Amino acid sequence: MGNSFLVEALKAMKLRYPVGEVTDYFPDKGYGFIRNEKGEKIFFFLPEVDTIGFRIQDLRLGLRVGYDVSVTAKGRRVCRMRRLMSLSAGQKASA
């Protein structure tokens, strides 16, 4: 089965997620924090996060992720997260 029209349209738009790193993670409690490129920490609660392209069991400290944020009554929270491939030595991140 192929991708839907919506998925293909989003791929064509080449949307990029903000990038961050998992800095705190408490698997027994199901939550943690991502530090974004500005140094801000953003909370995530795994039961509420749509993980794209990886299993929750693969989540670990130092993992680079792309993420999407929603605003709640308690502040900003990660609502979608996808694992980013690590850059090998000498590679530069594309903007």
Rosetta silent file (secondary structure, phi, psi, omega in degrees, C-alpha in Angstrom):
SEQUENCE: MGNSFLVEALKAMKLRYPVGEVTDYFPDKGYGFIRNEKGEKIFFFLPEVDTIGFRIQDLRLGLRVGYDVSVTAKGRRVCRMRRLMSLSAGQKASA
SCORE:     score description
SCORE:     0.000 S_00000001
   1 L     0.000  131.714 -177.793    0.000    0.000    0.000 S_00000001
   2 L   -84.525  174.945  178.204    1.409    3.399   -0.997 S_00000001
   3 L   -71.389  152.114  177.610    1.458    6.648    0.894 S_00000001
   4 L   -71.745  166.343  177.321   -1.673    8.770    0.972 S_00000001
   5 H   -58.068  -41.127 -179.436   -1.955   11.985   -1.000 S_00000001
   6 H   -62.449  -45.663  179.526   -1.495   13.969    2.233 S_00000001
   7 H   -61.353  -44.501  179.366    1.736   12.137    3.138 S_00000001
   8 H   -63.583  -39.238  178.810    3.122   12.677   -0.363 S_00000001
   9 H   -65.089  -41.875  178.488    2.194   16.384   -0.239 S_00000001
  10 H   -64.837  -39.485  177.154    3.925   16.822    3.122 S_00000001
  11 H   -62.507  -40.128 -179.443    7.051   15.085    1.810 S_00000001
  12 H   -65.250  -30.199  179.662    7.050   17.393   -1.207 S_00000001
  13 H   -74.921  -16.291  179.258    6.923   20.429    1.097 S_00000001
  14 L    53.916   47.204  177.570   10.116   19.192    2.802 S_00000001
  15 L   -67.018  142.336 -179.755    8.949   20.312    6.224 S_00000001
  16 L  -119.961  139.891  175.875   11.616   20.108    8.892 S_00000001
  17 L   -84.059  151.235  168.319   11.181   19.527   12.581 S_00000001
  18 L   -61.096  152.928 -176.066   13.120   21.563   15.127 S_00000001
  19 E  -108.662  140.980  176.454   16.112   19.556   16.341 S_00000001
  20 E  -152.226 -178.137 -179.089   16.953   18.675   19.930 S_00000001
  21 E  -131.834  137.840  177.360   18.632   16.116   22.149 S_00000001
  22 E   -70.907  116.141 -176.324   17.136   13.937   24.864 S_00000001
  23 E  -107.625  -27.097  177.973   18.835   15.243   28.021 S_00000001
  24 E  -137.176  132.533  179.435   16.700   13.743   30.767 S_00000001
  25 E  -149.312  126.998 -179.382   14.713   10.533   30.500 S_00000001
  26 E  -120.708   85.340 -173.494   12.948    8.552   33.209 S_00000001
  27 L   -60.231  -32.467 -179.954   11.658    5.374   31.512 S_00000001
  28 L   -68.701  -23.757  178.869   10.055    4.023   34.696 S_00000001
  29 L  -104.340  -13.250  175.163    7.938    7.196   34.924 S_00000001
  30 L    79.630   22.783  178.482    7.473    7.674   31.166 S_00000001
  31 E  -141.538  170.701  179.007    8.694   11.230   30.815 S_00000001
  32 E  -175.665 -165.672 -178.138   11.748   13.305   30.045 S_00000001
  33 E  -137.980  147.023  172.896   13.080   16.466   28.451 S_00000001
  34 E  -113.392  134.500  174.387   14.532   17.505   25.112 S_00000001
  35 E   -98.520  122.669 -178.848   17.000   20.395   24.962 S_00000001
  36 E   -83.406 -178.849 -176.383   16.511   22.401   21.782 S_00000001
  37 L   -67.562  -17.392  176.977   19.165   24.299   19.827 S_00000001
  38 L   -89.222   -3.155 -179.463   18.465   27.431   21.920 S_00000001
  39 L    90.359    2.273  179.803   19.201   25.536   25.138 S_00000001
  40 L   -80.810  144.018  176.115   15.566   25.420   26.289 S_00000001
  41 E   -96.802  133.171 -179.908   14.223   22.234   27.877 S_00000001
  42 E  -122.308  128.879 -176.035   10.890   20.935   26.586 S_00000001
  43 E   -74.023  143.177  168.319    8.913   18.309   28.497 S_00000001
  44 E  -135.330  144.582  175.626    7.627   15.065   26.962 S_00000001
  45 E  -122.345  109.929 -169.210    5.307   12.406   28.381 S_00000001
  46 H   -51.875  -41.506  178.999    5.648    9.245   26.306 S_00000001
  47 H   -59.881  -19.172 -179.758    2.010    8.095   26.377 S_00000001
  48 H  -100.215   -2.399 -174.588    1.132   11.433   24.712 S_00000001
  49 L  -100.995  132.105  173.063    3.969   11.440   22.127 S_00000001
  50 E   -86.958  105.782  178.995    3.616   10.133   18.581 S_00000001
  51 E   -87.108  125.482 -175.516    7.010    8.505   17.949 S_00000001
  52 E  -108.277  117.577  172.757    7.769    8.433   14.250 S_00000001
  53 L    82.247    9.438  173.598   10.205    5.861   12.890 S_00000001
  54 L  -155.627  160.727  179.234   11.454    4.358   16.141 S_00000001
  55 L   -89.366  150.603  178.354   10.306    2.323   19.094 S_00000001
  56 H   -58.056  -32.969 -179.472    9.947    3.798   22.555 S_00000001
  57 H   -64.104  -20.768  179.997   12.410    1.144   23.758 S_00000001
  58 H   -86.086   -5.839 -179.811   15.094    2.794   21.573 S_00000001
  59 L   -69.508  132.991 -179.025   14.753    6.146   23.351 S_00000001
  60 L  -155.094  164.661  177.004   17.892    7.029   25.336 S_00000001
  61 L   -60.528  141.102  177.428   19.900    9.956   26.655 S_00000001
  62 L    85.708   -6.339 -179.509   21.808   11.843   23.984 S_00000001
  63 L   -67.918  129.379  175.643   19.498   10.742   21.156 S_00000001
  64 E   -83.374  130.482 -177.483   19.075   13.479   18.529 S_00000001
  65 E  -135.472  152.507  165.777   15.438   13.944   17.622 S_00000001
  66 E   -96.293  148.768 -174.874   13.207   16.115   15.524 S_00000001
  67 E  -149.288  162.724  174.368   10.097   17.128   17.404 S_00000001
  68 E  -126.792  145.824 -173.318    6.851   19.051   17.241 S_00000001
  69 E  -118.007  141.347  169.958    5.452   21.020   20.175 S_00000001
  70 E  -117.710  154.307  179.812    1.939   21.652   21.407 S_00000001
  71 E  -103.448  126.144  179.714    0.960   24.274   23.949 S_00000001
  72 E  -118.757  178.081  177.650   -1.030   23.069   26.942 S_00000001
  73 L   -61.865  -25.797 -179.439   -2.303   24.677   30.123 S_00000001
  74 L   -94.879    4.481  179.848    0.939   23.508   31.783 S_00000001
  75 E   116.029 -166.098 -177.967    3.200   24.910   29.060 S_00000001
  76 E   -77.735  139.918  176.956    4.900   23.533   25.966 S_00000001
  77 E  -137.919  147.095  174.447    5.064   19.755   25.481 S_00000001
  78 E   -72.451  129.409  178.549    6.493   17.550   22.776 S_00000001
  79 E  -112.839  -17.999 -179.871    3.631   15.929   20.872 S_00000001
  80 E  -145.578  139.032 -176.852    5.571   14.272   18.040 S_00000001
  81 E  -143.416  137.668  174.145    9.139   12.999   17.960 S_00000001
  82 E  -135.332  142.478 -178.862   11.283   11.335   15.323 S_00000001
  83 E   -72.250  137.082  176.556   14.775    9.943   15.582 S_00000001
  84 L  -105.508  145.554  177.444   17.443   11.717   13.544 S_00000001
  85 L   -73.795  140.179  177.718   20.422    9.953   12.082 S_00000001
  86 L   -70.944  147.148  176.896   23.736   10.911   13.626 S_00000001
  87 L   -85.542  136.242  176.876   26.160   12.794   11.402 S_00000001
  88 L   -79.603  165.433 -177.264   29.414   11.077   10.668 S_00000001
  89 L   -57.267  133.679  177.711   32.696   12.945   11.136 S_00000001
  90 L    92.530  -15.346  178.536   33.147   15.658    8.548 S_00000001
  91 L   -83.825  149.621  175.994   29.462   15.941    7.594 S_00000001
  92 L  -115.547  148.379  177.146   27.581   19.161    8.122 S_00000001
  93 L   -72.215  138.318  176.536   23.906   19.524    8.919 S_00000001
  94 L   -86.706  145.956 -178.383   21.848   20.920    6.068 S_00000001
  95 L   -84.761    0.000    0.000   19.653   23.905    6.809 S_00000001
